[in-house]
Amino acid sequence: MDKPYRTMPDIEVLPAHFPIPGAGFLAVNAFVIKAKEPVLIDTGMGKDSEEFMEALESVIDPRDLKWVWLTHDDADHTGSLQKVLEAAPNARLAAFSLAVLRMSTDWPVPMNRVYWLNPGDCIDVGDRKLTAVRPPLFDNPTTIAVYDDKSGAFFAADCFGAIIQSPVQSTDEVAESELAQGMVGWASLDNPWVHMIKTNEFSQSLERIRRLAPKKILSAHLPPAEGKTEQFLELLATVPPSTPAIAPNQTALEQILGSAGSVNR
């Protein structure tokens, strides 16, 4: 875990980063919205669970949380979910029904505390409305991103993610060429289905985000980005007709391990 920081007047980032051997780093962010009914969006990686809880407690008393919004049930979003629900007895878990059912095969999700959401559904958290949005790209069928109508922030789940060279607190600190390459590569690798979809159909999903006109994009896998919505949508539009990314194979792994061994000698 990295040190939490404020990205908007009422939004805190609980940041971490995951090293991608031979490539760079992938941000793994969770967020706290300090609404009238405070909301935690996602719960980080399991390997960071102790540090995650400390980071959470540094920005809000978990007992004050009213909502835990799970964008999807991948392990890098659910790492501290059980601990959070124990520490936040007044919070309800907002999630897609399939995500809750799948998690229930591993641990007893307290169904009486669950609030099932579909894309388009909204939650009133006292001083703002949070809307569930299916992002243009997703690697998990249970994904529901979040649009906050008060701050104008779009919590994009895995969409708009990018592997970058070093952890930072804003995309303004990343060179445009690096950001573009990292975002397009991540989009292709994490969402291989995007190369099977018709360009005009994908454009419609991008247009839905364009109409939202978020002031800030807060992706789980990218430093916060302000004023870059159109730039990012244009980047994603290039992905369907592009050459699909190829994941590293065993030869690449052996090369990475060999390089690491040389450094450690």
C-alpha atoms as one frame of an Amber mdcrd trajectory, in Angstrom:
protein
   0.000   0.000   0.000   0.996   3.575  -0.624  -0.003   6.597   1.455  -3.646
   7.693   0.977  -4.230  11.078  -0.610  -7.109  13.388  -1.501  -7.918  13.681
  -5.196 -11.095  15.785  -4.908 -12.457  17.754  -1.927 -14.583  14.816  -0.758
 -12.792  11.850  -2.324  -9.763  10.005  -0.929  -7.631   7.497  -2.814  -6.399
   4.350  -1.059  -3.576   3.547  -3.482  -1.406   0.525  -4.040   0.590  -0.711
  -6.992   1.361  -4.122  -8.388   4.686  -4.721 -10.168   4.387  -6.277 -13.633
   7.734  -8.012 -14.312   9.459  -6.579 -17.327   6.738  -3.986 -17.946   6.233
  -1.571 -15.053   3.490  -1.079 -12.504  -0.284  -1.381 -12.386  -2.136   0.865
  -9.957  -4.605  -0.870  -7.652  -6.838   1.828  -6.184  -9.775   1.892  -3.824
 -11.657   5.081  -2.971 -13.568   6.697  -0.122 -16.365   9.131  -0.967 -17.030
  11.339   2.045 -20.697  11.740   1.251 -23.406  12.298   3.849 -23.570   8.510
   3.818 -19.857   7.651   3.326 -18.966   5.105   0.663 -15.951   2.837   0.180
 -15.401   1.719  -3.401 -13.523  -1.619  -3.559 -11.200  -3.087  -0.943  -7.788
  -3.664  -2.525  -5.565  -6.735  -2.701  -5.554  -9.487  -0.100  -1.780  -9.337
   0.296  -2.157  -5.728   1.484  -5.084  -6.397   3.797  -3.492  -5.255   7.069
  -2.078  -2.123   5.458  -5.344  -1.499   3.639  -7.289  -1.421   6.885  -4.749
   0.978   8.379  -5.032   3.214   5.315  -8.828   3.137   5.498  -8.813   4.011
   9.186  -6.483   6.941   8.494  -9.118   8.653   6.329 -12.385   7.534   7.985
 -13.652   5.550  10.938 -14.987   2.341   9.314 -17.972   2.488  11.674 -19.052
   5.632   9.829 -19.220   3.858   6.474 -22.763   3.373   5.186 -21.912   1.698
   1.897 -19.252  -0.569   0.426 -19.589  -0.527  -3.365 -17.897  -3.482  -5.031
 -17.218  -2.786  -8.710 -16.663  -6.523  -9.311 -15.486  -9.635  -7.505 -11.898
  -9.948  -8.797  -9.321 -10.620  -6.079  -7.653  -7.203  -6.402 -10.984  -5.573
  -5.474 -12.176  -7.912  -2.716  -8.943  -8.361  -0.742 -10.179  -6.769   2.505
 -13.923  -7.063   1.975 -14.589  -9.403   4.875 -12.472  -7.311   7.261 -14.173
  -4.130   6.111 -17.656  -5.532   6.686 -16.604  -6.653  10.164 -15.159  -3.211
  10.967 -18.094  -1.364   9.387 -21.229  -2.903  10.960 -23.447  -0.108   9.624
 -22.401  -0.505   5.982 -24.352  -2.266   3.247 -22.621  -4.057   0.402 -23.701
  -2.725  -2.993 -22.786  -5.148  -5.771 -23.993  -6.994  -8.857 -26.000 -10.058
  -7.838 -23.735 -12.545  -9.641 -20.692 -11.157  -7.832 -22.381 -11.744  -4.472
 -23.440 -15.267  -5.419 -19.966 -16.184  -6.657 -18.341 -14.877  -3.476 -20.826
 -16.901  -1.460 -19.166 -20.094  -2.707 -16.047 -19.062  -0.771 -17.382 -17.332
   2.367 -20.807 -16.621   3.896 -21.694 -13.205   2.484 -24.205 -11.600   4.905
 -27.148 -11.420   2.514 -29.184  -9.232   4.866 -26.579  -6.501   4.343 -26.442
  -6.785   0.548 -27.943  -4.353  -1.972 -28.102  -5.794  -5.492 -27.425  -3.384
  -8.350 -27.763  -3.586 -12.120 -26.342  -1.059 -14.614 -28.583   2.010 -14.545
 -29.617   1.574 -10.898 -28.903   4.387  -8.438 -28.228   4.804  -4.758 -28.990
   8.039  -2.900 -26.225   8.574  -0.328 -27.665  11.730   1.190 -25.917  14.521
  -0.670 -25.479  12.882  -4.079 -26.671  10.109  -6.323 -24.395   7.230  -7.328
 -25.317   5.491 -10.565 -24.190   2.028 -11.617 -22.627   2.153 -15.086 -21.408
  -0.636 -17.342 -18.019   0.715 -18.486 -16.920   0.373 -22.114 -14.326  -2.246
 -21.143 -14.578  -4.886 -18.421 -12.894  -8.214 -17.771 -15.581  -9.509 -15.416
 -19.324  -9.847 -16.148 -20.232  -8.508 -12.691 -18.619  -5.112 -13.306 -20.579
  -2.005 -12.296 -18.622   1.234 -12.386 -19.875   4.314 -10.511 -20.814   7.841
 -11.585 -21.031  10.409  -8.768 -23.337  13.233  -9.851 -22.068  15.685  -7.217
 -18.326  15.492  -7.787 -18.584  14.505 -11.451 -16.174  11.628 -10.800 -16.429
   8.397 -12.756 -15.104   5.399 -10.830 -14.313   3.275 -13.876 -13.447  -0.130
 -12.330 -10.732  -1.668 -14.572 -11.557   0.499 -17.587  -8.947   3.113 -18.585
  -6.256   1.125 -16.778  -2.645   1.298 -17.926   0.684  -0.246 -17.027   3.074
   2.651 -16.361   6.740   2.915 -15.441   6.394   4.174 -11.861   3.623   4.830
  -9.292   2.350   8.430  -9.314  -0.665  10.340  -7.960  -1.845  11.869 -11.229
  -1.753  10.998 -14.899  -0.325  14.500 -15.404   2.943  12.988 -14.167   2.973
  10.384 -16.956   4.266  11.168 -20.450   1.440  11.119 -23.010   3.189   8.517
 -25.172   3.719   6.219 -22.191   0.130   6.684 -21.079  -1.263   5.966 -24.536
   0.858   2.870 -25.037   0.065   1.583 -21.558  -3.681   2.160 -21.863  -4.086
   0.616 -25.308  -1.943  -2.371 -24.341  -3.889  -2.939 -21.115  -7.228  -2.584
 -22.908  -6.267  -5.258 -25.429  -4.681  -7.676 -22.992  -7.313  -7.384 -20.252
 -10.288  -7.363 -22.626  -9.480  -9.672 -25.585 -13.143  -9.712 -26.597 -12.834
  -6.075 -27.708 -11.182  -7.252 -30.943 -14.296  -9.309 -31.781 -16.762  -6.436
 -31.508 -17.855  -4.188 -34.360 -16.272  -0.741 -34.180 -19.598   1.090 -34.420
 -21.073  -0.970 -31.568 -18.065  -0.225 -29.377 -18.372   3.450 -30.271 -21.856
   3.448 -28.744 -20.476   2.298 -25.383 -17.850   5.047 -25.546 -20.537   7.597
 -26.366 -22.412   6.736 -23.165 -19.372   7.834 -21.152 -18.943  10.915 -23.356
 -22.512  11.950 -22.498 -21.766  11.598 -18.784 -18.863  14.046 -19.297 -17.055
  13.105 -16.074 -14.809  15.766 -14.612 -12.397  13.158 -13.339 -11.761   9.529
 -14.190 -10.880   7.417 -11.181  -9.883   3.993 -12.461  -8.854   1.125 -10.241
  -5.786   0.702 -12.428  -4.685   4.228 -13.306  -3.655   7.322 -11.351  -6.470
   9.903 -11.174  -7.070  11.720 -14.460  -8.694  15.138 -14.746  -9.745  16.700
 -18.028  -8.688  13.670 -20.064 -12.011  11.979 -20.784 -12.094  12.775 -24.497
  -8.425  11.842 -24.905  -9.015   8.483 -23.229 -12.158   7.731 -25.234 -10.282
   8.431 -28.448  -7.527   6.051 -27.339  -9.988   3.272 -26.569 -11.656   3.772
 -29.931  -8.428   2.614 -31.580  -8.381  -0.724 -29.781 -10.975  -2.920 -31.586
  -9.292  -2.735 -35.027  -5.760  -2.916 -33.608  -3.575  -6.024 -33.462  -4.433
  -8.012 -30.298  -1.851  -7.879 -27.531   0.046 -11.097 -26.846   0.731 -12.036
 -23.249   4.293 -13.007 -22.268   5.045 -16.730 -22.610   7.381 -19.068 -20.747
  10.411 -17.851 -22.702   9.699 -14.305 -21.546   9.323 -15.498 -17.951  12.682
 -17.255 -18.069  14.278 -14.084 -19.409  12.701 -12.020 -16.630  13.832 -14.503
 -13.985  17.308 -14.548 -15.484  17.519 -10.754 -15.392  16.324 -10.706 -11.803
  18.915 -13.287 -10.857  21.674 -11.209 -12.430  20.583  -8.144 -10.496  20.469
 -10.044  -7.194  23.962 -11.517  -7.554
